[in-house]
Every structure is written in structure tokens, then in C-alpha cells.
Amino acid sequence: MSQDNNIKLPYGCRIIDFPKFEDDRGALSFVESVNHIPFHIERVFWMYGMPGDKTRGGHSHIECSQVLIPVTGSFRLLIDDGTDKADILMDSAWRGMLLPPGIWCELRDFAPNSSVMVLTSHTFRTEDYVLDHPEYSSNNVVAVQYEPADRELWNRFVKSSKNGTFLFDRGYMDYHSDRFTDCSLMFYKKGALLALLPANWLKDENTVQSHGGLTYGGLITGANFTAEDALEVFRCAIDWMKGNLGAVRWIYKPVPRIYSSLPADEDLYALSQNGATIKKREISSIVDLTKRIPLSTLRKRGFKKATKSGLTIVEGNFESDIEAYWNILTELLKEKYGSHPVHTLGEIKLLESRFPENIRLFVAKDGQEIVAGTLVYDTGTVAKTQYIASSAQGRASGALDMLFSTLMDDVFNDHRYMDYGTSTLVGGSNLNEGLISQKEGFGARAVVYDTYELLF
């Protein structure tokens, strides 16, 4: 396999080098689930005694991932994702080839006494096989329900997409898997992963949500995703939801366009073409950090008051500062709204431990006492405030004015947007005028967060 190292492999395929130990007694290699391969091994089979002029394989899988290992001898491996192909010599017993779902493979030119071991992510199911290459090479979009074995492939696609954020990483999505029945979908075309749909199932309502546990959901797509692709994916998704779940409704919360690295409104067109209606429209306050609107007189006055009070702005520590800030937040929500944070403190700590570069705490301090703070969800281009809170002392001293000015001027000034979140109540029908006025005082202007409803 060494002579083929520079060959471009189809999407998702990669060579895996296993541990190798050699001495005068021979060599030993081994493989462990997850540690060496990106899935839990559900099945192992091996092939041997193959005549050199025969071909094995000749199929792709809809859901199953595989790792092929040439235990003895050698063979040629042809792999094809519908766009890219590679012909690889497999001749090292300590090296395997990872084949994700949707990869067509053929094994041929077997050397004498060759044997091949195959590790798979799923048990054998006839319906998982695509045996007809013309069918495989067609333009039909295929929907596959996400399974834990797809975690690495899902997360890689999110990172490379034009509108995915860390909220779609399975490490974030699955933290509340006990509260949501996942029915996320992966869409393939010509064997290549085309789009993802984070989604959950409301059985009592026969409804699919995208996504009930996230601020937004909708299709996650790549740079090459087109309007025609969106129409095909929607048709495929609706057919899958009706046929597999008996769904009669799809609630769809598209990713707000400020979170996209490229234009990504193909799904909005597909929504309109499928008769979707806007079920809820919320208004979020956004600062374009490349075209700042000056602070209002009131916000400037608050900043000066905070300066005179000797307040300081620091990045909070999730070990020593989070609990004091969380107490301020909890008391504020209880006092003003009779509610509590959506997340528990334990959940926030868990998520921060998984995404320390994305989930950050900033606080205003009077000496060593925290008087205001906010969590910030940082996507790299957008900094979104979460759980803004201040104590009575903080409100009297203009702590939030200093905090937000500092975040925009000094911390996230290399970002494109600052998202101060929504200011609507009762499903978007009531505007919290005081709250949105405060945010607009920082130069924020409106971007809508929409929720669509499709009835089948």
C-alpha cells in the first residue's frame, strides 16, 4: 500500500495504520473499537481461498462502515464515491482501509494464499446492500437515519459545511439525548454525503422537529449544495418521514444566515416549494462588527458609570466563577419571569468541558465580586450571548454596558457578528421593547429567527 500513499481517496475513506510489534518471533498487530477505528465493531468476517481471476465485493452500503485488512497476501481495491475513484494495492497486514457508507468497492487481483479480514459497524442486513452500480451511480438522493457509528462522519461533515456550527456536533447534540428521540438523517447522492438534518421525533404529535433541543436546525450543507439538491433532499426527507415514522408534520428551524460562511438559503426555497408556512418569527439583535453603529447616549453613559465605579471585565473561570454568576442568573430569572435557565449548571459545565474554545464566560467584577456576566457561544465568526444577567449592584453601576462594549471592542473585534439573541415573548408575537432597546443601544439591528411548519 505504501506506493499508493499519494492517491486521492474518495470522500471519507482513509488508510488506518494499526499498532505493529516485531521481533525474531514474527509480528503482531491488533485493533480496538473506537481507539483505532471510528466505530464499535458489530461484526467480523474474513475471506480466503480467492482465485486470482475472481472479484469480490461489487456493492456499497447504505449505513454500514467497514475496515478491510489484508491479513495475508495482497489484492487490488477499487473504491468509488460517485465522483472520485481510487485503485489501491492492499498488501500490508498492519494497515487497513476505512470505507464509510456509500462507497462502492471491488476486490480483485488476489495474490496466492491471500486472506482479507473485514470489520463492520453493523450486523448483516440484506437491505443495507446496494448491488447495482448503475443504481449506485444514479442521481437519486437516499436518506439514512443517523446512528452512533456515524458520529465521526457526521462531525467531519459539520466542520466542512457552509452553515454548520458546533451546536450540530454530536458531542453537543447528544448531551440531552435522554430528553429527545433522535431521528436525524444523512442524505447521500452518488454515494457521497450531501447533507445532514439534525432532527427529533415527537411520537404523540406525529411530528419531526429540526431541532427541538437547539436554537436552530435545518439542513447542514456543503459548498457544492445547489437549489436542485435542496428540492431533491426535501422530497426524499418527506418520503422517509412519512414511510418510516408515519409523520404528518415537520417543524423546521433554518440556520440564520449570519452563521453561514457562504449563501445557504436553498432550503428556504425548498420550504416554499413544499407549501411550508411560517409558524413563528422571532427577532434577534445583531451587531455587524465590520460596520459598527455607535453606541447610544444611554449606553455610553452606562459605560462611564461603570468606569467610575472601578468595574473590571475578565474572562470567567468555569471552576471558580461559574457558580456565582449562575446564582445571579437564577435569581434574576426567578424574580422577573418566574422561570429558570433551560440548562442546568451541570449541563453547562459538561458542554464547556467538551467545547472549551466555543463556550466561554465573561463577567464584570467589583473587586472580587461578580456583578454581571454572560456566556458566549463562539462559532469563530459569530459570538452569541447566552444567559445575560446582572445583580442589582451591577444594574446600578452600568456593568452590562461595560461588559458588552469590551466584548465588541477588545475580545471579538475580529469576528463578523455579535448576536445578542431574541427579544420576543409568546412564540414571537410580543416584543420585549425594553430588552430590544437595550440591545439596539449597542448598535444591534434585526435578523429574524423563523420556524416553519410543513404538513404532509
VOGU-3710 file (C-alpha; in Angstrom, 3 decimals, decimal comma):
1> msqdnniklp> 0,000/0,000/0,000  2,986/2,286/0,524  3,366/3,036/-3,183  -0,228/4,337/-3,313  0,047/6,791/-0,422  -0,300/9,872/-2,645  -3,507/8,745/-4,348  -6,549/10,898/-3,614  -9,105/8,738/-1,830  -12,891/9,033/-2,219
11> ygcriidfpk> -14,758/11,074/0,385  -14,472/9,663/3,898  -12,081/6,850/3,007  -8,740/6,694/4,777  -5,845/4,370/5,485  -5,522/3,242/9,105  -2,148/2,129/10,463  -2,600/-0,365/13,299  -0,067/-0,920/16,109  2,738/-3,227/14,977
21> feddrgalsf> 5,226/-5,155/17,120  8,050/-7,151/15,542  10,853/-9,342/16,884  12,621/-12,546/15,921  9,410/-14,486/16,591  7,446/-12,565/13,964  4,956/-9,675/14,062  1,775/-8,815/15,963  -0,881/-6,196/15,265  -4,236/-5,534/16,909
31> vesvnhipfh> -7,292/-3,322/16,628  -9,645/-1,873/19,240  -13,082/-0,376/18,683  -13,122/3,460/18,728  -9,423/3,672/19,687  -8,215/2,656/16,235  -11,365/2,748/14,118  -14,250/5,245/14,304  -16,977/2,809/15,284  -17,845/-0,058/17,582
41> iervfwmygm> -17,258/-3,390/15,860  -20,541/-5,278/15,478  -19,407/-7,967/13,056  -16,170/-9,536/11,796  -15,855/-11,750/8,731  -12,937/-12,931/6,652  -12,368/-14,166/3,119  -9,771/-16,685/1,936  -9,063/-19,081/-0,918  -9,949/-16,497/-3,573
51> pgdktrgghs> -8,800/-17,346/-7,127  -6,649/-14,570/-8,591  -9,006/-14,029/-11,538  -12,153/-13,549/-9,426  -13,697/-10,374/-7,960  -15,270/-9,912/-4,536  -17,354/-7,041/-3,224  -19,217/-5,316/-6,023  -21,529/-3,320/-3,770  -21,869/-0,325/-1,457
61> hiecsqvlip> -23,611/0,009/1,903  -26,353/2,428/2,885  -25,492/2,547/6,607  -22,588/0,205/7,345  -18,967/1,344/7,671  -16,166/-1,180/7,102  -12,432/-1,590/7,560  -10,680/-4,025/5,173  -7,366/-5,596/6,268  -5,160/-7,789/4,029
71> vtgsfrllid> -4,097/-10,325/6,669  -2,059/-12,389/4,180  -1,075/-11,817/0,573  -2,390/-8,829/-1,365  -5,179/-7,594/-3,622  -6,292/-4,519/-5,531  -9,118/-2,462/-4,000  -11,249/-0,306/-6,290  -13,267/2,318/-4,366  -15,687/4,860/-5,818
81> dgtdkadilm> -17,851/7,561/-4,189  -19,644/8,501/-7,413  -17,243/11,395/-8,051  -13,738/10,220/-7,150  -12,256/6,763/-7,691  -9,088/5,086/-6,445  -7,375/1,787/-7,203  -5,259/0,782/-4,199  -2,822/-2,065/-3,673  -3,610/-3,617/-0,283
91> dsawrgmllp> -0,502/-5,538/0,807  0,282/-4,668/4,446  -1,214/-6,785/7,237  -0,871/-3,886/9,708  -2,780/-1,449/7,507  -6,499/-1,246/6,777  -8,786/0,848/4,614  -11,800/2,598/6,161  -14,847/2,617/3,886  -17,750/4,772/5,147
101> pgiwcelrdf> -21,335/4,221/3,961  -21,961/4,995/0,311  -18,582/3,802/-1,058  -18,667/1,316/-3,901  -15,893/-1,287/-3,552  -14,465/-4,163/-5,574  -11,641/-6,531/-4,562  -9,649/-8,221/-7,344  -6,182/-9,489/-8,463  -5,707/-11,641/-5,375
111> apnssvmvlt> -2,185/-12,970/-4,791  -1,928/-16,700/-3,951  -2,958/-17,591/-0,372  -4,441/-14,149/0,288  -6,913/-13,595/3,100  -8,917/-10,486/3,973  -10,496/-9,601/7,330  -13,400/-7,134/7,403  -14,579/-5,220/10,498  -18,063/-3,710/10,262
121> shtfrtedyv> -20,127/-1,179/12,218  -23,408/-3,048/11,693  -24,613/-6,615/11,663  -25,559/-8,180/8,334  -28,754/-6,876/6,721  -29,574/-7,603/3,093  -31,409/-4,301/2,696  -28,217/-2,371/3,553  -26,554/-3,514/0,314  -26,646/-1,610/-2,995
131> ldhpeyssnn> -25,681/-4,240/-5,555  -26,445/-2,422/-8,806  -23,698/0,022/-9,839  -25,992/1,936/-12,233  -28,398/2,409/-9,312  -25,482/3,469/-7,133  -24,282/5,925/-9,791  -27,730/7,445/-10,345  -28,724/10,897/-9,175  -31,248/9,586/-6,650
141> vvavqyepad> -30,905/11,011/-3,154  -31,017/8,391/-0,385  -31,908/9,183/3,246  -30,201/7,188/6,007  -31,076/7,581/9,681  -28,132/8,616/11,844  -26,669/6,007/14,179  -23,864/6,370/16,757  -21,489/4,560/14,392  -21,836/7,563/12,039
151> relwnrfvks> -20,603/10,028/14,666  -17,172/10,761/13,180  -18,519/11,104/9,629  -21,304/13,404/10,860  -18,923/15,643/12,809  -16,439/15,905/9,918  -19,218/16,980/7,581  -20,427/19,631/10,057  -16,930/21,116/10,277  -16,547/21,275/6,496
161> skngtflfdr> -20,083/22,574/5,810  -21,057/26,105/4,832  -23,646/26,570/7,587  -22,833/24,156/10,398  -21,816/25,274/13,893  -20,548/23,382/16,924  -24,169/23,055/18,116  -24,529/20,332/15,445  -21,530/18,374/16,678  -22,827/15,136/18,174
171> gymdyhsdrf> -20,961/15,929/21,377  -23,295/18,890/21,812  -26,486/17,452/20,322  -26,362/14,248/22,318  -25,914/15,792/25,767  -29,716/15,798/26,122  -30,395/12,598/24,201  -32,438/11,344/27,136  -34,991/14,113/26,505  -35,255/13,862/22,719
181> tdcslmfykk> -35,857/10,877/20,450  -33,288/11,387/17,728  -34,300/10,830/14,109  -31,521/12,768/12,408  -30,957/11,975/8,743  -27,953/11,774/6,433  -28,530/12,259/2,712  -26,373/10,576/0,073  -26,150/11,149/-3,650  -23,936/9,057/-5,923
191> gallallpan> -22,526/7,538/-2,766  -21,327/10,882/-1,382  -22,707/12,556/1,735  -24,738/15,527/0,510  -26,490/16,983/3,573  -27,382/16,394/7,215  -30,650/17,019/9,051  -30,479/17,201/12,859  -33,952/16,146/13,984  -36,012/14,617/16,771
201> wlkdentvqs> -39,320/12,737/16,782  -42,448/13,737/18,715  -44,398/10,481/18,618  -47,532/11,813/20,325  -47,796/14,569/17,709  -46,571/12,535/14,697  -44,124/15,391/14,182  -40,472/15,685/13,206  -38,641/18,688/14,674  -35,397/20,118/13,350
211> hggltyggli> -34,424/20,504/16,108  -36,445/20,716/19,345  -33,361/20,899/21,574  -31,414/23,507/19,594  -31,820/27,214/18,877  -31,906/26,373/15,182  -31,729/23,295/12,987  -32,461/22,691/9,320  -30,253/21,229/6,618  -26,491/21,338/7,038
221> tganftaeda> -24,945/21,524/3,595  -21,627/21,854/1,791  -20,321/24,452/-0,620  -21,470/22,449/-3,663  -25,066/22,077/-2,470  -27,494/23,537/-5,033  -31,143/24,594/-5,166  -31,930/21,457/-7,170  -30,238/19,368/-4,479  -32,434/21,041/-1,845
231> levfrcaidw> -35,611/20,130/-3,710  -34,467/16,508/-4,049  -33,448/16,294/-0,392  -36,793/17,691/0,766  -38,710/15,181/-1,364  -36,545/12,378/-0,020  -36,878/13,587/3,600  -40,659/13,867/3,422  -40,970/10,404/1,877  -38,722/8,958/4,594
241> mkgnlgavrw> -40,625/10,665/7,428  -43,995/9,518/6,118  -42,860/5,996/5,259  -40,703/5,231/8,302  -42,349/7,257/11,057  -45,879/7,922/9,847  -45,157/11,633/10,304  -47,777/14,180/9,296  -45,861/17,337/10,199  -42,321/18,738/10,020
251> iykpvpriys> -41,248/21,679/12,193  -38,189/23,308/10,622  -35,920/25,980/12,144  -33,359/27,016/9,494  -29,869/28,149/10,415  -29,920/32,001/10,486  -27,906/33,300/7,562  -25,349/35,108/9,766  -23,994/31,677/10,727  -23,254/30,664/7,121
261> slpadedlya> -19,836/31,067/5,537  -21,494/31,103/2,091  -25,043/31,849/0,885  -27,167/28,911/2,072  -30,843/29,730/1,516  -31,518/26,764/-0,757  -33,626/25,191/1,981  -35,823/28,305/2,229  -36,709/27,930/-1,439  -37,454/24,234/-0,945
271> lsqngatikk> -39,668/25,107/2,027  -41,760/27,461/-0,103  -41,996/24,924/-2,916  -43,378/22,353/-0,456  -46,052/24,661/0,942  -44,382/25,472/4,269  -45,763/28,329/6,345  -44,054/30,451/8,988  -45,262/29,186/12,350  -43,158/31,541/14,473
281> reissivdlt> -40,953/34,558/13,776  -38,590/35,852/16,440  -36,334/38,877/16,182  -32,683/38,688/17,185  -30,382/41,691/17,635  -27,139/41,534/15,652  -24,125/43,841/15,540  -22,122/43,776/12,314  -18,666/44,184/13,828  -17,213/45,278/10,465
291> kriplstlrk> -19,691/48,182/10,222  -20,301/49,311/13,768  -23,112/51,702/14,627  -22,012/53,969/17,514  -23,329/53,283/20,996  -26,398/55,218/22,054  -26,069/58,065/24,556  -27,616/55,892/27,256  -25,162/53,043/26,689  -22,211/55,455/26,686
301> rgfkkatksg> -23,454/56,895/29,949  -23,649/53,421/31,459  -20,097/52,656/30,344  -18,808/55,831/32,004  -20,674/54,962/35,204  -19,069/51,512/35,249  -15,643/53,042/34,689  -16,108/55,450/37,600  -17,272/52,554/39,771  -13,980/50,772/39,114
311> ltivegnfes> -15,549/47,700/37,496  -13,342/45,320/35,522  -14,175/42,865/32,733  -12,492/39,467/32,730  -12,996/36,065/31,173  -14,568/33,937/33,858  -13,270/30,643/35,135  -15,596/27,645/34,966  -14,143/26,361/38,215  -14,258/29,452/40,432
321> dieaywnilt> -16,638/31,958/38,765  -19,429/29,965/37,169  -21,434/29,275/40,326  -21,529/32,917/41,484  -22,612/34,024/38,009  -25,186/31,213/37,805  -26,698/32,265/41,129  -27,188/35,815/39,797  -28,789/34,415/36,644  -31,100/32,049/38,527
331> ellkekygsh> -32,298/34,742/40,918  -32,883/37,190/38,066  -34,981/34,758/36,008  -36,992/33,738/39,061  -37,642/37,342/40,067  -38,518/38,765/36,633  -40,136/35,841/34,810  -40,810/33,126/37,382  -38,628/30,797/35,327  -35,225/29,117/35,438
341> pvhtlgeikl> -32,363/28,544/32,957  -33,077/25,985/30,238  -29,754/24,305/31,028  -28,760/23,114/34,447  -25,426/24,257/35,827  -24,179/20,673/35,479  -25,115/20,616/31,785  -23,338/23,904/31,110  -20,195/22,614/32,816  -20,380/19,409/30,778
351> lesrfpenir> -20,789/21,272/27,493  -17,960/23,672/28,317  -15,689/20,721/29,057  -16,465/19,353/25,594  -16,232/22,690/23,785  -13,897/24,921/25,820  -12,996/27,071/22,808  -16,638/27,657/21,895  -18,387/28,146/25,236  -16,906/30,985/27,262
361> lfvakdgqei> -17,873/33,012/30,329  -17,273/36,749/30,688  -18,019/38,653/33,860  -17,968/42,165/35,294  -16,383/42,384/38,732  -16,392/44,940/41,513  -13,185/43,947/43,206  -13,557/40,178/43,516  -17,368/40,184/43,427  -19,167/39,241/40,213
371> vagtlvydtg> -21,939/41,745/39,481  -22,822/40,785/35,897  -21,971/38,200/33,275  -22,861/36,355/30,121  -21,996/33,101/28,447  -20,778/33,465/24,870  -21,203/30,771/22,231  -18,330/31,424/19,842  -18,508/29,881/16,358  -15,387/31,642/15,111
381> tvaktqyias> -17,319/34,194/13,046  -20,284/34,858/15,349  -20,196/35,487/19,098  -23,644/34,872/20,611  -24,504/35,945/24,131  -26,384/33,418/26,259  -27,914/33,961/29,697  -27,202/37,669/30,197  -27,511/38,511/33,882  -26,627/41,266/36,371
391> saqgrasgal> -27,204/41,806/40,070  -28,909/44,890/41,483  -25,458/46,376/42,058  -24,447/45,558/38,504  -27,553/47,209/37,079  -26,979/50,346/39,163  -23,340/50,648/38,049  -23,748/50,051/34,275  -21,939/46,693/34,372  -23,555/45,267/31,210
401> dmlfstlmdd> -22,731/48,427/29,247  -19,050/47,977/30,070  -19,202/44,215/29,533  -20,713/44,328/26,047  -18,592/47,282/24,929  -15,479/45,373/25,975  -16,578/42,207/24,190  -17,141/44,101/20,932  -14,096/46,372/21,181  -11,453/44,032/22,549
411> vfndhrymdy> -12,481/40,365/22,607  -14,475/39,620/19,452  -13,422/42,527/17,253  -12,003/40,017/14,740  -15,421/38,344/14,339  -18,076/39,275/11,792  -21,133/39,397/14,047  -22,203/39,746/17,657  -25,566/38,075/18,241  -27,400/39,355/21,330
421> gtstlvggsn> -30,249/36,894/20,914  -34,007/37,261/20,662  -36,247/39,788/22,426  -39,663/38,293/21,836  -42,185/36,540/24,047  -45,191/34,250/23,497  -43,772/32,500/20,450  -42,544/35,718/18,879  -45,881/37,549/18,982  -44,895/40,003/21,729
431> lneglisqke> -41,859/42,263/21,520  -39,964/42,985/24,737  -39,420/46,657/23,914  -37,171/47,420/26,873  -34,869/44,487/26,157  -34,532/45,116/22,440  -33,977/48,838/23,037  -31,032/47,987/25,266  -29,521/45,762/22,569  -30,139/48,316/19,818
441> gfgaravvyd> -28,299/50,815/22,003  -25,146/48,765/21,321  -25,667/49,186/17,577  -27,555/45,936/17,051  -30,121/45,582/14,292  -32,618/42,870/13,441  -32,229/39,415/11,950  -35,259/37,128/12,143  -35,187/33,590/13,504  -38,023/31,753/11,745
451> tyellf> -39,758/28,463/12,449  -41,596/26,788/9,559  -44,329/24,179/9,532  -44,848/21,622/6,758  -47,976/19,482/6,762  -47,915/16,224/4,786
//
